[in-house]
Amino acid sequence: MTTEVTSSPGTGQDPAAAARRTSQVLLGRVEEHLRSFLAAEHDTWAAVDERAVVAVDALSDLVASGGKRIRPAFCITGHLAAGGDPDDGAIVAAAAALEMLHVSALVHDDVFDASTRRRGEPTVHAHHSALHTANAWQGEARRFGESVAVLVGDLALVYSDQLMSSAPATVLEVWNTLRAELMIGQYMDIAAAAEFSVDPRLSRLVALVKSGHYTIHRPLAVGASVAGRPDLAPAFKEYGEAVGEAFQLRDDLLDAFGDAADTGKPAGLDFQQHKMTLLLGWAMQRDDRIRTLVTSPRHAPAEVRDRLLDTGVPADVEAHIADLVERGCKAIADAPIDPVWRDELTAMATKVAYRNA
């Protein structure tokens, strides 16, 4: 089954413009749903005690700080491509749940990575560590800040489940798989960083489990499931895994070579935390001095970047990204969806893989 996208009478919009407009309207509804949900939680807990709203407000601030909303966008696109009803409130709730889960992961990621900035602002743990110090409270400031962040991230995880409860029961299988993959992928990421052994196969597996499934593949599957189209699962899986890996590889390149003013977080965190990305894995296969340099307490990120460039690996990663995008787009070439949505998914693949495209 496919659903054709046609322009609305009198609007003058072509089908592609109409499709994008529908997606944007739904994303706007997701934003409002998140805001109203968190505002209601704030009011509920403000009536209990002034301290009880701190965790809720931390989430509200992070949601309001922006973000690319990639997961809600793919969820909505999967739903609409599957012929889903744009007026179905369940898709808004499901997309909001995915963003709330992402917020949970971000807060915990910042603790794992010892990152002090997120979207240009202090991370949750950094903010509360500073608050502890400023107020001369008892105990260790760092431990307090990280404890608050763990709880804030856990609260976001709870809220994501509450939001997803408005979706059809058919979503539960993919939703449960998505959450388990995220947690296991996070563990694999920090374990690979601790071992720091050259294993490009493992690096790609971590990128797929931690990012590929959770960012693109499963959100598309959630959207299609809400629309009642499980038959799209194979095409969305192949597309999502390829484009999701490309997304993660772009993140790796941005961490290594990007500008903190553009990314909103410190550069070189992967080097500092010894993250075994595919970029580093391939480079260390060609130049074993990179391992010594990265693990040195006094390593200079600029020197690591120069050595990476000398290996030629960044260019190879760029080529791999291009191959992944092509593979993803081929996966949906024959999918039973309206050509307008096939074109939209192709454009989205390019956007997440190249960010500024």
C-alpha positions in Angstrom: 0.0 0.0 0.0 1.2 3.5 -0.9 -0.2 6.9 -0.2 0.2 9.6 -2.8 1.1 13.0 -1.7 -0.7 15.7 -3.7 -0.7 19.5 -3.3 -3.7 21.0 -1.5 -6.2 22.8 -3.7 -5.3 26.4 -4.1 -2.0 26.2 -2.2 0.2 26.0 -5.3 2.5 23.7 -3.5 4.1 20.8 -5.4 3.9 17.3 -3.7 7.4 17.6 -2.3 6.8 21.0 -0.7 3.5 19.7 0.7 5.2 16.6 2.1 7.9 18.8 3.8 5.2 21.1 5.1 3.3 18.2 6.7 6.5 17.0 8.3 7.3 20.4 9.7 3.8 20.8 11.1 4.1 17.5 12.9 7.6 18.4 14.2 6.1 21.6 15.6 3.4 19.6 17.4 6.2 17.4 18.8 7.9 20.5 20.3 4.7 21.7 21.8 3.9 18.2 23.2 7.3 18.1 24.9 6.9 21.6 26.3 3.4 21.0 27.6 4.4 17.6 29.1 7.4 19.0 31.0 5.4 22.1 32.1 2.7 19.9 33.6 5.4 17.8 35.4 7.0 21.1 36.7 3.6 22.2 38.1 3.0 18.8 39.7 6.4 18.7 41.5 6.5 22.4 42.4 3.5 21.7 44.6 5.5 19.1 46.5 8.8 21.0 47.1 10.9 23.6 45.4 13.8 21.0 45.1 11.5 18.5 43.4 11.4 20.6 40.2 15.2 20.7 39.7 15.5 17.6 37.6 12.4 18.4 35.6 13.7 21.9 34.9 17.1 20.5 33.8 15.3 18.4 31.2 13.1 21.4 30.1 16.2 23.5 29.6 18.0 20.9 27.6 14.9 20.3 25.3 14.5 24.1 24.9 18.2 24.5 24.0 17.6 23.2 20.5 19.0 20.1 18.8 18.5 18.6 15.4 15.5 16.5 16.3 16.8 13.8 13.9 15.0 11.0 15.6 11.5 12.6 15.6 12.0 13.7 12.0 12.8 10.1 10.9 9.9 8.7 13.0 7.5 11.2 11.4 8.8 10.5 7.9 8.5 6.8 8.4 4.9 7.3 9.4 4.0 9.5 6.5 5.9 7.4 4.0 4.0 4.4 5.3 0.7 6.2 4.5 0.0 7.1 8.2 -2.6 9.7 9.1 -0.9 13.0 9.9 -3.7 13.8 12.3 -3.0 10.7 14.4 -1.9 12.0 17.8 0.0 8.7 18.5 2.7 9.7 16.0 3.4 12.9 17.8 3.6 11.1 21.2 5.9 8.5 19.7 8.2 11.1 18.1 8.3 13.0 21.4 9.2 9.8 23.2 12.2 9.3 20.9 13.5 12.8 21.6 13.1 12.3 25.3 15.0 9.1 25.1 17.7 11.0 23.2 17.9 13.6 26.0 18.4 10.8 28.5 21.3 9.5 26.4 22.9 13.0 26.0 22.9 13.6 29.8 24.5 10.3 30.5 26.9 10.6 27.6 28.2 13.9 29.0 29.0 12.2 32.2 30.8 9.3 30.4 32.8 11.7 28.3 33.5 14.2 31.0 32.1 16.9 28.7 31.5 20.3 30.2 29.5 21.8 27.3 26.4 20.8 25.4 24.7 22.9 22.8 26.9 25.8 23.9 25.8 25.6 27.6 27.2 23.8 30.7 26.2 20.2 30.8 23.9 19.0 33.6 26.7 17.5 35.7 29.0 20.5 35.1 26.3 22.9 36.1 25.4 21.1 39.3 29.0 20.5 40.2 29.6 24.3 40.0 26.4 24.9 42.0 27.6 22.6 44.7 31.0 24.5 44.8 29.3 28.0 44.8 27.1 27.1 47.7 29.9 25.3 49.7 27.7 22.3 50.2 28.9 19.1 51.9 30.5 16.3 50.0 32.4 16.2 46.7 31.2 18.6 44.0 32.0 16.3 41.1 30.2 13.4 42.7 27.2 15.5 43.4 27.0 16.9 39.8 27.4 13.4 38.3 24.8 12.0 40.6 22.3 14.7 39.6 23.0 14.0 35.9 22.4 10.3 36.3 19.1 10.9 38.0 18.1 13.5 35.4 18.9 11.1 32.6 17.0 8.4 34.3 14.0 10.7 34.7 14.1 11.4 31.0 14.1 7.6 30.4 11.0 7.3 32.6 9.3 10.1 30.7 10.1 8.6 27.4 8.2 5.5 28.3 5.2 7.6 29.6 5.1 9.4 26.2 5.4 6.2 24.2 2.5 4.7 26.2 0.1 6.7 23.9 1.3 4.8 20.9 -0.3 1.6 19.7 0.8 -1.6 21.4 2.3 -2.8 18.1 5.1 -0.3 18.7 6.3 -2.0 21.9 8.5 -4.6 20.3 10.6 -2.1 18.4 10.5 0.4 21.2 11.9 -2.2 23.7 14.5 -3.4 21.3 15.6 0.2 20.6 16.1 1.0 24.3 18.0 -2.2 24.9 20.3 -1.6 21.9 21.0 1.9 23.1 22.1 0.8 26.6 24.2 -2.2 25.3 25.7 0.1 22.6 26.7 2.6 25.3 28.4 -0.2 27.3 30.2 -1.5 24.2 31.4 2.0 23.5 33.0 2.6 26.9 34.4 -0.9 27.1 36.0 -0.5 23.7 37.5 2.8 24.9 38.9 1.1 28.0 40.4 -1.8 26.0 41.6 0.6 23.2 42.5 -2.2 20.9 42.6 -1.8 17.2 39.5 -3.6 15.9 37.7 -1.8 13.1 35.0 -4.5 13.0 34.1 -3.7 16.6 34.2 0.0 15.9 31.7 -0.4 13.2 29.5 -2.6 15.3 29.5 0.0 18.1 28.6 2.7 15.6 25.7 0.5 14.3 24.3 -0.6 17.7 24.8 2.7 19.6 23.9 5.1 16.8 22.7 3.5 13.5 19.8 1.6 14.9 18.8 4.2 17.5 19.1 7.3 15.3 17.6 6.3 12.0 16.5 2.6 11.6 14.3 2.2 14.7 12.7 5.7 14.5 11.6 4.8 11.0 10.3 1.5 12.2 8.4 3.1 15.0 6.7 5.5 12.6 5.8 2.7 10.2 4.5 0.6 13.1 2.2 3.4 14.2 0.9 3.5 10.6 0.4 -0.3 10.6 3.0 -1.0 7.9 5.4 -3.7 9.3 6.1 -4.7 5.7 8.4 -1.7 5.3 10.7 -3.1 8.1 13.3 -4.7 5.8 13.8 -1.6 3.5 13.9 0.7 6.5 16.4 -1.5 8.3 18.8 -1.6 5.4 18.4 2.2 4.8 18.6 3.0 8.5 21.7 1.0 9.3 23.6 2.4 6.4 22.6 6.0 6.9 22.9 5.7 10.7 26.5 4.5 10.3 27.2 7.5 8.0 25.7 9.8 10.7 28.0 8.4 13.4 31.1 8.6 11.1 30.3 12.3 10.5 30.1 12.8 14.2 33.5 11.2 14.6 35.0 13.5 11.9 33.4 16.5 13.6 34.8 15.6 16.9 38.3 15.3 15.4 38.2 18.2 13.1 35.2 20.3 13.8 34.9 23.7 15.5 33.5 23.7 19.0 31.6 26.9 18.2 29.7 25.0 15.5 29.2 21.7 17.4 28.3 23.3 20.7 30.6 20.9 22.6 34.4 20.6 23.2 36.4 19.3 20.3 38.6 16.2 20.6 36.5 14.4 23.3 37.0 11.1 21.4 40.8 11.5 21.8 40.5 12.4 25.4 38.2 9.5 26.2 40.1 7.0 24.0 37.0 6.3 22.0 37.8 3.5 19.5 36.1 5.1 16.5 36.5 3.7 13.0 38.5 6.8 12.2 41.1 6.1 15.0 41.0 2.3 14.4 41.9 2.7 10.7 44.5 5.3 11.5 46.2 3.2 14.2 46.5 0.3 11.7 48.6 2.6 9.5 50.6 4.5 12.1 51.1 2.8 15.5 52.5 6.1 16.9 49.0 7.4 17.0 48.1 5.0 19.9 51.0 6.3 22.0 50.1 9.9 21.2 46.4 9.6 22.1 47.1 7.7 25.3 49.7 10.3 26.4 48.3 12.4 29.3 49.8 15.5 27.6 48.8 14.8 24.0 48.0 17.8 21.9 44.8 17.4 19.9 46.3 19.4 17.0 49.2 16.9 16.8 46.7 13.9 16.7 44.7 15.7 14.0 47.9 16.2 11.9 48.9 12.6 12.2 45.4 11.4 11.3 45.5 13.6 8.1 49.0 12.1 7.3 47.5 8.6 7.3 44.9 9.6 4.7 42.2 7.9 6.8 39.9 11.0 7.0 39.5 10.9 3.2 38.8 7.2 3.4 36.1 7.8 6.0 34.6 10.4 3.7 34.5 7.9 0.9 32.9 5.3 3.2 30.3 7.8 4.2 29.5 8.4 0.5 29.2 4.6 -0.1 26.9 4.3 2.9 24.6 7.0 1.7 24.4 5.4 -1.7 23.7 2.0 -0.2 20.9 3.5 2.0 19.3 5.2 -0.9 19.4 2.1 -3.0 17.6 0.2 -0.2 14.5 2.3 -0.6 14.6 2.6 -4.4 12.0 -0.2 -4.7 10.2 0.2 -1.4 6.4 0.4 -1.7 6.2 4.0 -0.7 5.2 7.2 -2.6 8.1 8.5 -4.7 7.8 11.8 -2.9 8.8 10.2 0.4 11.5 8.2 -1.3 13.0 11.5 -2.5 12.5 13.0 1.0 14.4 10.1 2.6 17.2 10.5 0.0 17.5 14.1 0.9 17.5 13.3 4.6 20.2 10.8 4.1 22.4 13.4 2.5 21.6 16.0 5.2 22.5 13.7 8.2 25.6 12.4 6.5 27.0 15.9 5.5 25.1 18.1 8.0 25.4 21.3 6.0 24.1 19.9 2.7 
